Amino acid sequence: MFAGTSFGKSDLKDRMKERLPEVIAAKKAGTVGEGSDGLLYVRSIGW
């Protein structure tokens, strides 16, 4: 039996597309980086 959520694949895709410009800007600014696993990680903010 598969237990799903009310969000479909298209909802997830739409939300990812909405966030993409912010992710790209954060990567260019050096605020976040992408690991070898493909996930985003917050970089050190120099505290």
N, C-alpha and C positions, 0 to 999 in steps of 0.2 A: 504494500500500500504506500502511496506517495502522499505526503502531506505538504501542500504548497501554501503560498501566501496569496493575498489578493493582488499583489503586483505581478504583472506578466513580464515576459522578456522585453517587450517593447517599452514598458514603463522604465525598466532599468536602463535600457539603451538611451531613452530620452533624457533621463536624469544625468547619465554620464556625459552626453553631448552638451547639456547645459553647463556642467562644471568644467569642461575642457578648457575654455579660455582662461579661467582662473588657475587651473593646474599649470598650463603653459607659462603664464605670467610668473607664478611662484617658482617654477623651475628656472626660468631665465634670471630671476632675482636672486637665486641661490637659497631661497627659503626652504625648499624641499628638494630632495633628490630621489632618484629611482634606484632601487637595489637590484641585485642580480636576479632576484625572485620576481621582479616586475612591480613590486609594491612601492608606494611613495613613503618616504621617511623624512621627518622634520630634521633639518640640519641644525647644528649647534648655532645658537644665537649670540654667542660670545659673552655669556654671563661671567 
